[in-house]
Each structure stands twice: as structure tokens, then as C-alpha cells.
């Protein structure tokens, strides 16, 4: 009788570990897809920006108040 109860505990622990692994794996895959999609969008925005000229506005010169 002791062996059967020990086996049940081991099986329950294994099922819990497997479920935990599956959930963690699922969440990691969702995060990877989100990051990949975000990187793709940034690359596309950069490509569009570069195709439109890609230059920044000219930098304005700054003068200190004490110098003229």
C-alpha cells in the first residue's frame, strides 16, 4: 500500500512539472513572437525613413548668454 501512494505522489509531481514546463514554454514563445514582430516593425520604419532621405534636421547653433 505504501508503494502505491508513493507512486501517486511521484506521478502527481511529474504531471505538475510537465504542466509548468508547458505553460512556461508557451509564454516564452508568445514573448519571442512579440519581440520579433516589434523588431520587424522598427526595421520597416527605418527602411522607410532611409528611403525618404533619412537625414535629421540641421542642428541649430547654441550661443551662451555671456558670449556675443
FENTABEL-V381332 format. One record per pair of residues at least 4 apart in sequence whose C-alpha atoms are under 6 Angstrom apart, sorted by the first residue. I is the first residue (numbers start at 1). J is the second residue. D is the distance in whole Angstrom. If there is no record, write none. Layout:
i=I j=J d=D
i=I j=J d=D
This chain:
i=21 j=25 d=6
i=49 j=54 d=5
i=50 j=54 d=4
